[in-house]
Amino acid sequence: MSSMKPVIDPRRWSIATRLTLFLSLAMGAILLAVAWLMDDQLERQLHEKDEIELAHAIRTQQDIVRLIQAAPSQDAWSRVWMDHLQPSADVSVRILDSAGKLVTQSPDMSLPAEAFIKPAGARRFFPWKSTHGEEGRFLLTVATVQVADKGAWTIQAAEDLSERHELLERFHARLQVVMLGAGLVALLLGALLVRRGLSPLRALSAQLNGISIDRLDVRIGSQAWPSDLQDLARNFDAMMIRLQAAFEQLSQFSSDLAHEFRSPITNLVAAASVMLARDRNISEYQETLAIVVSEGERLSRMVSSMLFLARADNAQQAMAVEAVDLGDEFARIVDAFEAVADERGITLEAKGRGTVMADAVLLRRALTNLLSNALAHTARGGRVWLEVETADWGWDIRVRDTGCGISPEHQPKIFDRFYRVDPARSSTESTGLGLAVVKSIAELHGATVTVESVAGSGSSFTLHFRRA
């Protein structure tokens, strides 16, 4: 079985490694750019210096030729020229007559005449490198000078660049050593700075590592973090607040759920146990079965409401939004509850008309829950009614009653799951989830639900639907 080589995945590199690498590359690029600029400027300045020196030598030779052109013979002219020649370790000169014959040259002129190009108007400087014998680098130029009765003479000048070349080579060698040392220093310094710069991140990680299910109240946003981490710390605190609230809500929901299920199940077991204790007549069996059916229906309503809330919380509730005629919808609901209202001696009516964009089934369920709640808390002789108010911004759908009302301390919690204002008075008809379902239906529509109530004077529940 062949062993597979591990694949290096840069995406798994640590932030410290990435920052160190990026910083080192950036510093390397900067050092290379600076070195290139220094080298380029040095070469330019040396080249300009050489051209100036060679141009000065050519002008000097032209002046000398014009000065001594009256010499009686070429030998005499050469002796006078040698007397005026200023020896130079770098510049050598050759003079040719109009026919191209050698007139004179400096003792150190060793370059062949073919190395020089012919004069072409303006003076030109061009490099030349020896290809045989002793290696040498030169800067060449050619100029002419008019000699009376002898035509135009040619002046060839060459400057030896070997010393400059050696200087540049030494400079390049030292620059490479400096660059290598600077690169290593930049790498080590970058790693040190990155490690020190990421120390707040390590401190933040250490604090987050200490959070457990028993320490959901830990908050880190108030500490002195760098500005880059401040938003992260605040967002983390906000997440922990939501997580703690959700965990507490889940714990409370689990406790309430166990409590709510225990009551009907206990009733079912107790009724069955009593019936099994001894023989019973038919009427007693019928009464027990009625209890079983009632508690079973209560469990069924509870499970149905919980399933709806779970789907709504996970945005899985399918909605069919359409234009709903509230007048017709009120009429259907009133017809459905009219018998119950008459039995309890409560006046039930609907007022107002309008059209709202909503899911008809969900809206009917929300209004049915609110109406059931109103009828359950309104005494005989009371009044319950539905009404709608239309405005430019949307619709307000209200279910109002003249019942017992809700105390101010209970109003903020009545839409919580399994919350009851008076648990001791809870009947088997109530699951404690009706108003929670209403709130979820409102949120699914992007609406809100509010309550206004005065203890002993009735309540008003309002669904606020805004236009899309």
Secondary structure, DSSP 8 states (H G I E B T S, - for coil): ---------GGGS-HHHHHHHHHHHHHHHHHHHHHHHHHHHHHHHHHHHHHHHHHHHHHHHHHHHHHSTT-SSHHHHHHHHHHH----SSEEEEEE-TTS-EEEE-TT--S-GGGS----SS--EEEEE--SSS--EEEEEEEEEEETTTEEEEEEEEEE-HHHHHHHHHHHHHHHHHHHHHHHHHHHHHHHHHHHHTHHHHHHHHHHHT--TT-TT---TTS---HHHHHHHHHHHHHHHHHHHHHHHHHHHHHHHHHHHHHHHHHHHHHHHHHHHS---HHHHHHHHHHHHHHHHHHHHHHHHHHHHHHHHTT-----EEEEEHHHHHHHHHHHHHHHHHHHT-EEEEE---EEEEEHHHHHHHHHHHHHHHHHT--TT-EEEEEEEE-SSEEEEEEEE-SS---TTTGGGTTSTT--S-GGG--TT--S-HHHHHHHHHHHTT-EEEEEE-TTS-EEEEEEEE--
